[in-house]
Amino acid sequence: MEINREDFSQIIDSVESIIADADFVAIDAEFTGLHSSPTGRENLIDLPSQRYDKYLKYSVDFIIIQFGLVTFTHQPSSNGGVYICHPYKFNIFPNVDQKYNNERNFVFQAQASSLNFLVSNNFDFNKVFKHGIPYLKPDKFESLYQAINDKYKEKLSENSTANKSKRPEIPSKDSKFIESCLKSVREFIENPSSKTTDLPVCSSYQRRLIYETLAAEFDVNATLHLETIEFGTDTNERRVRVSKSNVDERRVRLLEDKQREITEIHDAVGFTKLINILSTKAKLIIGHNVLLDLFHIIDKFVVKLPEEYEKFKSILHTTFPNIIDTKVMASTSPLKDYIIHTGLSSLDRELDSKPFNKPNITIHSNFPPIISESSYHDAAYDAFITGKSFLIMANYLCSLQKTPSSGSIASSNGSATPSSVSITESNLIKPFLNKIFYMKSADIHYINLIGEEPLCDRIKYF
């Protein structure tokens, strides 16, 4: 199921419910690039801390533009049961509203080869740029939320008696326009039957002059309410609306305005809500060669990345306490004895033959079917293949035990031991927990989020 900006707020509650019921979720992300310089590429003798420094310097300014998430929910039965999948594809694009960014224009990097690769795999950039789900980091949300509270606390505590300010200096070219607005407001105040009046369309500078002039001429706090409204379909055409108000009405209006602004920033949080759900539910997360995915997820949706590698590991484990990387599984005995190539598409093909058996997996009836191999590098499809690969490899490990194990899964040929328990509860997967594949290294195969890193001897390289 493809989710865009227009659908996200309506679908997120049901996604949360489905995640809550899932045994595990598989994820995949598509980026605008990998490294901004050849210097940032992986080196065979990089230590993990050195690799992390490279990512901070040469990768952090790329962004995630598509996120695949597939939930797998075990439904037990007498023949071992079936896994029900709910596949989602989220198109993502940063929030470019100036209210939510310090910069006038949000800037990110893109790598030509990465974009070309996505295009060659039928990636639809128009959907991302036009319909991508926006997002805010939690710290940005908190600062905006606090700013709104502070603003309205000050407004609500303002004295309701006259509080006129000094009239601004008005340039000669605008004086006629401002005097015309003043005349309109005086006539509006004197007409007891009029509740609101709209002043002419004007520039942002002229609107500022109107606000300051009316504040100097009238008791705006106690008798008038001013607001800027959009006129027609052109959002550049704006005017000032003046309404009559008393103290009680003003208070109600301010509280309504405050709630509206708070609702707006909750909506602006956007895709970050999904990452918060994944973190809060603490489900087992399955990824494939997932280090860079996790690096960007933390940076874009959780918190500014720390300078220190060990702190990054700590933040990552706190955010997602249960992660398995299928590339680590495929590269570890006894699985690696049957798997030559561990790239996702190659792994999918190699797991389609003996000694492996396909698990019983079905897509929920409310979701469109997962398409064919031509869908590789579609984030939802890659997430599905990642989750399926995990189940096949976990099922094979179960089959090696001399006695039946709770957690084994029925295969499509019925060869596995029936179970009433999900594979995620099996002890067989524990050796792979929180070990993230470390690619392109001569002697380090994974990083360990909760323990000591694998030892390596670098003397032979120097």
Secondary structure, 3 states (H helix, E strand, C coil): CEECHHHHHHHHHHHHHHHHHCCEEEEEEEECCCCCCHHHCCCCCCCHHHHHHHHHHHCCCCCEEEEEEEEEEEECCCCCCEEEEEEEEEEECCCCCHHHCCCCCCCCCCCHHHHHHHHHCCCCHHHHHHHCECECCHHHHHHHHHHHHHHHHHHHHCCCCCCCCCCCCCCHHHHHHHHHHHHHHHHHHHCCCCCEEECCCECHHHHHHHHHHHHHHCCHHHHEEEEEEECCCCCCCEEEEEEECCHHHHHHHHHHHHHHHHHHHHHHHECHHHHHHHHHHCCEEEECCCHHHHHHHHHHHCCCCCCCHHHHHHHHHHHCCCEEEHHHHHCCCCHHHCCCCCCHHHHHHHCCCCCCCCECEEECCCCCCCCCHHHCCCHHHHHHHHHHHHHHHHHHHHHCCCCCCCCCCCECCCCCCCCCCCHHHCHHHHHHCCEEECCCCCCCCEEECCCCCCCCCCHHHC
